[in-house]
């Protein structure tokens, strides 16, 4: 058993943070929600939301998963009053978990100032209890850890990503569930992944998810390859894919998830983030925080973020551990980085050594230590339109 502790939830999971989320359910309520959060900016009150005015099953599922995330202890919902989001269903789903929840409808309470006052009163009433809540024993096997890379360059696949993969292997050996993504950045690696699948049926699902991503990007006319990647020394999507794939480590792949699916056991999972069906909503993930939100919707307590060029973002709800792959970037931006994986490139550290450092940091953060992005107040969040079909039984053989 580890010495970890966490906040118990009614579904049996435990959280490593006890955040009160303020969630806007349409862009028209964003300002009111942000003003409420700003009044508690030095406390665990985080802003999330969905900007769309029209209904979307994916967004509804994401908001339910995020508002009942194990790191969340309560929720304030901000509605304008005429949007299509089903705020009543969301409120009832949150209430059913025992978390405090309230919906403030701006049109009903009298406008901006009245809504801010009512929302602020709710947060002020419930936040002290969340802050005083007692933690209970928690094991490393109860952790869910995600990984993502952004602002990648030619060093990412040499140092930071494989170091994150080594950390994944160590955490999985302790029973944790670890999730890597994104299928659009794994084009060319599908056969390698399939060879690691727990079952032949899962192998076929892994290959199909990457083929879907390739078709999606072909329809859009561009792939998951930014100008900054090229400036940083990456040359092709295949080269970027191999570097991104290194984040997965060497453990067997035991499942394929879609946003909002929870891993049923420990082990390594691939998260399919490319929508199903015809291309309808543009680029699948318009920035890294869209992917972090989907990892969190799958229960990720912590997300490992590997960057070569130097990303500064953090996230609402779940802490982000920033792993810098490039030693020159680390020297320029050390205040934003948690781990200097660039030491590997300069011969100052071994891959296993940095992997162990990341693993130890994950457990420290799970125990309450703050990451650099948390210290700096980063709470970025974004949610857009998508559409997904449910996964089939072949995707989760461990659940059978």
C-alpha positions in Angstrom: 0.0 0.0 0.0 1.1 3.6 -0.7 0.9 6.4 1.7 -1.5 8.3 -0.5 -4.8 9.7 0.7 -7.8 10.9 -1.3 -11.3 12.3 -1.0 -13.9 9.5 -1.1 -16.8 9.6 -3.6 -20.1 7.8 -3.6 -19.2 5.8 -6.7 -16.1 4.3 -4.9 -13.5 6.4 -6.6 -11.3 8.8 -4.7 -10.2 12.3 -5.7 -6.7 13.9 -5.2 -8.3 17.4 -5.2 -11.6 18.7 -3.9 -12.5 21.4 -6.4 -15.7 23.3 -6.7 -16.4 23.8 -10.4 -18.3 26.7 -11.8 -19.7 25.6 -15.1 -21.3 27.7 -17.8 -23.7 25.9 -20.0 -23.6 28.3 -22.9 -21.2 31.1 -23.9 -23.7 33.7 -22.8 -23.2 32.6 -19.2 -19.4 32.6 -19.5 -18.8 36.1 -18.1 -21.0 35.5 -15.1 -19.3 32.2 -14.3 -15.8 33.8 -14.7 -16.7 36.7 -12.4 -17.8 34.3 -9.7 -14.5 32.3 -10.0 -12.4 35.4 -9.9 -13.9 36.2 -6.5 -12.3 33.0 -5.2 -9.1 33.0 -7.3 -6.8 31.8 -4.6 -9.0 28.8 -3.6 -10.0 25.6 -5.3 -12.8 27.1 -7.5 -12.3 26.2 -11.2 -14.1 27.4 -14.3 -15.3 25.0 -17.0 -18.1 25.1 -19.5 -19.6 24.4 -22.9 -20.1 27.4 -25.2 -22.6 25.9 -27.7 -26.2 27.1 -27.9 -27.5 23.9 -29.6 -27.7 20.4 -28.0 -24.9 17.9 -28.4 -24.8 14.4 -26.7 -21.0 14.5 -26.5 -21.0 17.8 -24.6 -23.7 16.6 -22.3 -21.8 13.4 -21.5 -18.5 15.4 -21.1 -20.1 17.8 -18.6 -21.6 15.0 -16.6 -18.2 13.2 -16.4 -16.4 16.4 -15.5 -18.8 17.6 -12.9 -18.8 14.2 -11.2 -15.0 13.7 -11.7 -13.3 12.3 -8.5 -11.4 15.6 -8.1 -14.6 17.6 -8.0 -16.5 18.1 -4.7 -19.3 20.3 -5.8 -20.7 22.2 -8.8 -22.4 25.5 -9.6 -24.1 25.6 -13.0 -24.7 28.8 -14.9 -27.5 28.9 -17.4 -28.7 31.9 -19.5 -32.1 30.3 -19.7 -32.8 29.8 -23.4 -30.0 27.5 -24.4 -30.6 23.9 -25.4 -28.3 22.3 -22.9 -30.2 20.0 -20.6 -29.2 21.7 -17.3 -31.9 19.9 -15.3 -30.6 16.5 -16.2 -27.0 17.5 -15.4 -28.0 19.0 -12.0 -29.9 15.8 -11.1 -27.0 13.6 -12.1 -24.6 15.6 -10.0 -27.1 15.7 -7.0 -27.4 11.9 -7.2 -23.7 11.6 -6.3 -24.2 13.5 -3.1 -22.3 16.6 -4.2 -23.7 20.0 -3.5 -25.0 21.5 -6.7 -27.1 24.6 -7.7 -28.2 26.0 -11.0 -28.4 29.8 -11.4 -30.4 30.9 -14.4 -29.4 34.4 -15.4 -32.7 35.4 -17.1 -34.7 34.2 -14.1 -32.7 35.9 -11.3 -32.5 39.3 -12.9 -29.4 39.5 -15.0 -25.6 39.7 -14.6 -25.2 41.3 -11.1 -27.9 39.2 -9.5 -26.6 36.0 -11.0 -23.1 36.7 -9.8 -24.3 37.5 -6.3 -26.4 34.3 -6.1 -23.6 32.2 -7.5 -21.0 33.7 -5.2 -23.3 33.0 -2.2 -23.5 29.3 -3.1 -19.7 29.0 -3.5 -19.1 30.8 -0.2 -21.6 28.5 1.6 -20.1 25.2 0.4 -16.4 25.9 -0.1 -15.4 25.8 3.6 -16.8 22.3 3.9 -14.9 21.1 0.9 -11.7 22.7 2.2 -12.2 21.0 5.6 -13.1 17.5 4.2 -11.0 14.7 5.5 -9.0 12.5 3.3 -9.0 8.7 3.5 -6.3 6.1 2.6 -5.8 5.7 -1.2 -3.6 3.3 -3.1 -1.6 4.0 -6.3 -3.8 1.3 -7.9 -6.7 3.7 -7.6 -5.0 6.4 -9.7 -5.9 7.2 -13.3 -3.1 9.1 -15.2 -3.3 10.5 -18.7 -0.6 11.7 -21.0 -0.4 14.2 -23.8 2.3 16.0 -25.8 2.0 19.5 -27.2 4.4 22.1 -28.6 6.4 19.1 -29.8 9.8 19.3 -31.4 12.6 17.0 -32.5 13.5 16.2 -28.9 10.1 15.2 -27.7 10.3 11.7 -29.1 13.8 11.2 -27.8 13.6 12.3 -24.2 10.3 13.5 -22.8 7.8 11.1 -24.4 9.8 7.9 -23.8 10.5 9.1 -20.2 6.7 9.5 -19.7 6.3 6.0 -21.2 8.7 4.6 -18.6 6.7 6.3 -15.8 3.6 4.7 -17.3 5.2 1.3 -17.1 6.1 1.8 -13.4 2.6 3.1 -12.5 0.9 0.3 -14.3 3.1 -2.2 -12.4 1.6 -0.7 -9.2 -2.0 -1.2 -10.6 -2.7 2.3 -11.9 -4.7 2.9 -15.1 -2.8 4.9 -17.6 -4.3 6.5 -20.8 -2.5 7.7 -23.8 -3.9 9.5 -26.9 -4.4 10.8 -29.6 -5.3 8.5 -32.6 -4.7 11.4 -35.0 -1.0 11.5 -33.9 -0.5 7.8 -34.1 -0.9 7.4 -37.8 1.6 4.8 -39.0 1.9 3.2 -35.5 -1.4 1.2 -35.7 0.3 -2.1 -36.5 2.8 -1.7 -33.7 0.0 -0.9 -31.2 -2.0 -3.9 -32.4 0.8 -6.2 -31.6 0.6 -5.1 -28.0 -3.1 -5.6 -27.7 -4.5 -7.9 -25.0 -6.8 -9.7 -27.5 -7.0 -10.0 -31.3 -10.4 -8.3 -31.3 -8.9 -5.3 -29.4 -6.0 -5.2 -31.9 -8.6 -4.8 -34.7 -10.3 -2.0 -32.8 -7.0 -0.2 -32.3 -6.2 -0.4 -36.0 -9.6 0.8 -37.0 -9.4 3.8 -34.7 -6.2 5.0 -36.4 -7.7 4.3 -39.9 -10.7 6.4 -38.9 -8.4 9.3 -37.9 -6.5 9.1 -41.2 -9.7 9.3 -43.2 -10.9 12.2 -41.0 -7.7 14.2 -41.6 -7.7 13.3 -45.3 -11.2 14.8 -45.6 -10.1 18.0 -43.7 -7.1 18.3 -46.0 -4.5 18.6 -43.1 -3.3 16.5 -40.2 -2.2 16.9 -36.6 1.0 18.6 -37.6 1.5 22.3 -36.7 3.9 24.9 -38.1 5.7 24.9 -34.7 6.4 21.2 -35.0 8.2 21.8 -38.3 10.1 24.8 -36.9 11.2 22.5 -34.0 12.7 19.9 -36.3 9.9 17.5 -37.0 9.6 16.6 -40.7 6.5 14.3 -41.2 3.4 13.2 -39.5 5.0 9.7 -39.3 8.0 11.1 -37.4 5.7 13.0 -35.0 3.6 9.8 -34.6 6.6 7.7 -33.5 7.6 10.3 -31.0 4.0 10.6 -29.7 3.7 6.8 -29.5 6.7 6.6 -27.2 4.5 8.1 -24.4 2.7 4.7 -24.2 5.6 2.9 -22.8 5.9 -0.9 -23.3 3.0 -2.4 -21.3 0.3 -4.4 -23.0 -2.7 -2.4 -24.2 -5.8 -3.6 -22.4 -8.5 -1.3 -23.8 -9.7 1.4 -26.1 -11.7 4.2 -24.7 -13.8 7.1 -26.0 -14.3 10.4 -24.1 -16.3 9.7 -21.0 -15.5 6.0 -20.8 -13.9 4.9 -17.5 -11.1 2.3 -17.4 -12.5 -0.7 -15.6 -9.2 -1.9 -14.3 -5.6 -0.9 -14.1 -3.4 -1.1 -17.2 -2.8 0.8 -20.4 -5.6 2.3 -22.5 -5.7 4.2 -25.8 -8.2 7.1 -25.9 -9.8 7.6 -29.3 -10.5 11.3 -29.7 -11.5 11.5 -33.4 -15.2 11.7 -33.8 -17.3 9.0 -35.4 -19.3 9.4 -38.6 -18.8 12.0 -41.3 -16.7 15.1 -40.7 -19.1 17.5 -39.1 -17.4 19.8 -36.6 -14.0 20.6 -38.1 -10.6 19.8 -36.5 -11.1 17.1 -33.8 -9.1 18.9 -31.1 -8.4 22.5 -31.7 -5.8 22.7 -28.9 -4.1 20.6 -26.2 -6.7 21.5 -23.5 -9.5 19.9 -25.5 -7.6 16.6 -25.3 -6.9 17.1 -21.6 -10.6 17.6 -21.0 -11.3 14.3 -22.7 -8.6 12.5 -20.6 -10.3 14.0 -17.5 -13.7 12.8 -18.7 -12.1 9.3 -18.6 -11.3 9.9 -14.9 -7.6 11.1 -15.2 -6.6 12.5 -11.8 -3.3 13.8 -13.3 -2.1 14.5 -16.8 1.5 14.2 -17.9 2.2 16.9 -20.6 5.4 16.5 -22.6 6.6 19.6 -24.5 9.7 20.4 -26.5 8.9 24.0 -27.7 7.5 25.0 -24.3 3.8 24.9 -23.6 2.7 26.8 -20.4 -0.9 25.6 -20.1 -2.3 23.8 -17.1 -5.9 22.7 -16.6 -9.0 23.0 -14.5 -9.9 20.0 -12.2 -6.8 17.8 -12.7 -3.2 18.9 -12.2 -0.8 18.9 -15.2 2.8 17.7 -14.8 4.9 19.5 -17.4 7.8 17.4 -18.8 10.2 19.5 -20.9 12.0 17.4 -23.6 14.4 20.1 -24.8 17.2 21.2 -22.5 17.4 24.7 -24.1 13.7 25.2 -23.6 14.0 24.1 -20.0 16.7 26.6 -19.3 14.5 29.4 -20.8 11.2 28.3 -19.2 12.2 26.4 -16.0 9.5 28.2 -14.0 6.8 26.5 -16.0 8.3 23.0 -16.0 8.2 20.2 -13.5 10.7 17.8 -15.1 13.8 18.4 -17.1 13.9 15.4 -19.4 16.4 17.3 -21.6 19.1 16.0 -19.2 18.8 12.8 -21.1 19.9 14.5 -24.4 22.9 16.1 -22.7 24.0 12.9 -21.0 23.2 14.0 -17.5 20.5 11.4 -16.8 19.3 8.0 -18.0 15.8 7.4 -19.4 14.8 5.1 -16.5 16.1 7.7 -14.0 13.8 10.4 -15.5 10.9 8.0 -15.7 11.3 7.2 -12.0 11.4 10.9 -11.3 8.1 11.4 -13.1 6.5 8.4 -11.4 7.6 9.8 -8.0 6.2 13.3 -8.9 2.9 11.8 -9.9 2.6 10.2 -6.4 3.7 13.5 -4.7 1.1 15.5 -6.7 -1.6 12.9 -5.9 -0.6 13.4 -2.2 -1.2 17.1 -2.5 2.0 18.7 -3.8 1.3 21.4 -6.4 2.6 21.3 -9.9 4.2 24.4 -11.5 1.0 25.1 -13.6 -1.1 25.0 -10.4 1.3 27.3 -8.6 1.0 29.8 -11.5 -2.8 29.6 -11.5 -3.3 27.9 -14.9 -6.8 26.5 -15.2 -7.3 26.4 -19.0 -10.4 24.5 -20.3 -12.2 24.1 -23.6 -15.0 22.0 -24.8 -16.5 21.9 -28.4 -18.9 19.8 -30.5 -18.2 16.2 -31.4 -20.1 13.0 -32.0 -19.2 9.4 -30.9 -20.8 6.0 -31.0 -20.5 3.8 -28.0 -17.6 1.4 -27.7 -18.2 -2.3 -28.2 -17.2 -5.2 -25.9 -14.0 -5.8 -28.0 -12.7 -2.5 -26.8 -12.7 -3.4 -23.1 -11.8 -7.2 -22.8 -10.8 -6.6 -19.2 -14.4 -5.7 -18.3 -15.7 -9.1 -19.3 
